[in-house]
Structure formats: structure tokens, C-alpha cells
Amino acid sequence: MAIVNSYPMGTPKGGDLLIGTSVPAPNSNEKATTRNFGVEDVAALVSRGFLEVTKTLTNAEWKALPTTSIIVVPGVTGKRIQVVSAYVSFIFASPSFTFTADLALSNTTTLPNFNGDGIQARIPQSFEDIDGNEVAVFELEATKPALSLPLRFGTLGTATNAGGGTIAITVRYQVI
């Protein structure tokens, strides 16, 4: 048998195969067997049903965010959207990005305050004044995700967002 680590490194493609050991169920008489596993199959097993989406907001959408929340993940009838992780990339074009209230991921179309139990994640207002291309990671919160409603990106209706450029929100989530 060849020494596996003597082969050159490569970049996997979806249709590539990995060699591994298929382990039998506990307390069975079966023996472990060497098998090929598809890279796509291994990736699906690792992600365990997580989905990921990136939504890019124009500068006009960013500035209008206090009055118009943006749907990042559409609602699924009879299901809930649960945020697993999220971040925002501020793609700088001109004067620094500023926001006068926290940025949030929730199921509500408007945020009258930040006291509701429907907020799944937020970026604190203290992170504002972004002077270049920066990334901010959402802090997850205990929540009650709403049934059948979309996941929205928004802020308080009284907030002010400013700055030049676009915003890209990436959310990893599960449908539960």
C-alpha cells in the first residue's frame, strides 16, 4: 500500500472521492470496510442541514433600513428560521458607515425597541463608525423564532444609518 501523505495536496471538487473506513453498527458481527466517499456527501454530513445565504444591500437600502427591514431568509410555511451564525461585511465606498442603534436579525417588520424575544442576533451600536472594509459578527441571543415568518435584517425605526457603500449579510441558519 502507498504512503498516503506522499501524494500531492489538491483542491477538492464536488465529484471527487475520499477514501475512508465505514464503521459497522455497534454490537454487530460486521467488520469495518474500506470505501470511497463523495466529497459532496461528506460536506452534507458535516453541515448537518445548515443552510447559508448572503444578501447584499445597496447603499439606498442601507440608509432606508430604519424604516424598511430587509428579508434575508424567506419564511417557510409551518417552520421556523433559527440563526446559527451571521456576519455583516461593510464594503466601503466613501464616508464611514455609522448607525445610531443596534442592527438586528428578527422576524418582525419593524423594531419599536430591542426588548422583544423575537430578536435572534444583533450587532451593537458601539460597533458603528466603520472606516473601511470591515466585518462585524452578530451576537446570538435567546429567542422565540416565529412560525412561518421570514428572517429580517433591521434596526430601530428612530435610528439613522449613514455612509457610502454596500452591506453584505451572511446568515447560516436551520429550518426547524
C-alpha distance (Angstrom), angle and dihedral (degrees) to the residues before:
residue distance angle dihedral
M1 . . .
A2 3.82 . .
I3 3.79 122.2 .
V4 3.80 102.4 -103.1
N5 3.81 97.0 -149.9
S6 3.83 89.9 56.5
Y7 3.83 90.8 74.0
P8 3.84 118.5 93.5
M9 3.81 119.9 -101.7
G10 3.81 117.2 -104.8
T11 3.79 141.8 -178.2
P12 3.81 111.3 -107.5
K13 3.80 123.4 -126.2
G14 3.80 124.8 -157.5
G15 3.80 94.5 -101.8
D16 3.82 95.6 47.5
L17 3.78 121.1 112.6
L18 3.79 131.6 -131.3
I19 3.77 123.3 -157.5
G20 3.78 117.3 -131.0
T21 3.76 147.8 138.7
S22 3.78 122.5 -83.7
V23 3.80 105.7 -146.5
P24 3.82 116.5 -148.7
A25 3.79 123.5 -126.6
P26 3.83 113.8 -82.6
N27 3.81 116.6 -89.3
S28 3.81 93.7 18.3
N29 3.78 127.6 124.5
E30 3.81 92.1 -128.4
K31 3.78 120.4 114.8
A32 3.80 126.6 -132.6
T33 3.82 110.5 -95.7
T34 3.77 133.1 -158.3
R35 3.82 111.5 -118.9
N36 3.79 143.0 166.6
F37 3.81 116.4 -111.4
G38 3.81 124.6 -164.0
V39 3.82 116.2 -119.8
E40 3.83 89.9 -132.3
D41 3.82 90.8 52.6
V42 3.80 91.9 50.4
A43 3.83 90.8 47.8
A44 3.82 91.0 51.2
L45 3.81 90.4 50.3
V46 3.80 91.6 49.7
S47 3.82 94.8 48.5
R48 3.85 90.9 50.6
G49 3.76 95.1 -155.7
F50 3.79 97.4 -43.3
L51 3.77 115.4 145.8
E52 3.78 126.8 -159.9
V53 3.77 131.7 -155.5
T54 3.79 134.5 177.4
K55 3.80 119.5 -155.3
T56 3.80 119.4 -170.4
L57 3.80 118.8 -152.6
T58 3.76 122.1 -154.7
N59 3.79 118.1 -129.7
A60 3.82 89.3 -103.2
E61 3.83 90.8 53.3
W62 3.82 89.9 48.4
K63 3.80 92.2 52.7
A64 3.84 91.9 45.1
L65 3.82 93.3 48.5
P66 3.84 94.5 104.4
T67 3.81 90.4 62.9
T68 3.82 101.1 26.3
S69 3.80 119.4 41.9
I70 3.79 116.5 -155.8
I71 3.81 123.9 -126.9
V72 3.80 108.3 -126.1
V73 3.83 98.4 170.7
P74 3.84 119.7 22.9
G75 3.79 117.3 -127.2
V76 3.81 120.0 -98.5
T77 3.82 115.4 -143.2
G78 3.79 110.8 -110.8
K79 3.83 93.2 3.0
R80 3.80 138.4 91.9
I81 3.80 129.0 -132.3
Q82 3.82 112.8 -131.0
V83 3.81 118.1 -167.0
V84 3.81 112.5 -136.1
S85 3.81 97.4 176.7
A86 3.79 137.2 -19.2
Y87 3.78 141.9 -179.4
V88 3.78 138.9 -179.9
S89 3.80 124.6 -137.3
F90 3.79 112.9 -154.1
I91 3.81 106.3 -152.1
F92 3.77 103.5 -158.2
A93 3.81 122.1 -142.3
S94 3.81 105.2 154.1
P95 3.83 139.4 -20.9
S96 3.80 115.5 15.3
F97 3.79 122.6 -78.6
T98 3.79 113.8 -108.2
F99 3.80 132.9 176.9
T100 3.78 127.8 -176.1
A101 3.83 97.8 -152.5
D102 3.81 137.4 34.4
L103 3.81 118.2 -77.0
A104 3.80 112.9 -127.5
L105 3.79 145.3 -170.2
S106 3.80 110.7 -143.5
N107 3.80 144.3 134.8
T108 3.81 94.8 -109.5
T109 3.79 125.6 99.9
T110 3.82 92.6 -144.4
L111 3.78 131.4 24.0
P112 3.81 111.5 -143.8
N113 3.83 88.4 174.8
F114 3.79 141.1 -16.4
N115 3.81 95.8 -108.4
G116 3.82 98.5 92.8
D117 3.79 123.4 108.2
G118 3.82 91.1 -133.5
I119 3.82 95.2 78.7
Q120 3.79 108.2 105.1
A121 3.81 100.6 -179.9
R122 3.79 140.7 -1.8
I123 3.77 145.4 -170.6
P124 3.80 110.5 -142.6
Q125 3.79 120.2 -120.5
S126 3.82 87.3 -122.1
F127 3.84 87.5 75.2
E128 3.81 91.8 64.9
D129 3.80 125.6 110.7
I130 3.79 96.0 68.6
D131 3.79 108.0 -176.6
G132 3.80 101.2 -173.6
N133 3.78 143.6 1.4
E134 3.80 101.3 -35.8
V135 3.79 139.3 158.6
A136 3.82 125.3 -139.0
V137 3.80 121.1 -167.3
F138 3.80 118.6 -141.5
E139 3.79 117.3 -121.6
L140 3.82 110.3 -130.6
E141 3.81 119.0 -129.9
A142 3.77 136.2 -163.6
T143 3.78 104.9 -93.7
K144 3.79 149.1 165.2
P145 3.82 103.8 -129.3
A146 3.79 110.3 -147.5
L147 3.79 122.0 -116.7
S148 3.84 115.9 -106.3
L149 3.83 94.8 -8.8
P150 3.82 125.7 125.1
L151 3.79 123.7 -113.4
R152 3.80 110.2 -110.2
F153 3.78 135.4 -164.3
G154 3.80 112.4 -141.3
T155 3.77 150.4 126.6
L156 3.80 138.5 -143.1
G157 3.80 115.8 -53.3
T158 3.82 88.8 -125.4
A159 3.82 93.9 54.0
T160 3.79 127.5 107.4
N161 3.81 122.3 -142.1
A162 3.80 120.2 -166.8
G163 3.78 139.9 167.9
G164 3.75 139.6 85.8
G165 3.77 125.6 -88.7
T166 3.76 138.8 41.3
I167 3.79 134.8 -65.2
A168 3.81 124.1 -138.0
I169 3.81 115.8 -162.2
T170 3.79 116.7 -163.2
V171 3.80 116.9 -167.4
R172 3.80 127.9 -176.9
Y173 3.78 109.0 -160.8
Q174 3.78 147.6 159.3
V175 3.78 129.1 -134.6
I176 3.81 106.6 -133.0
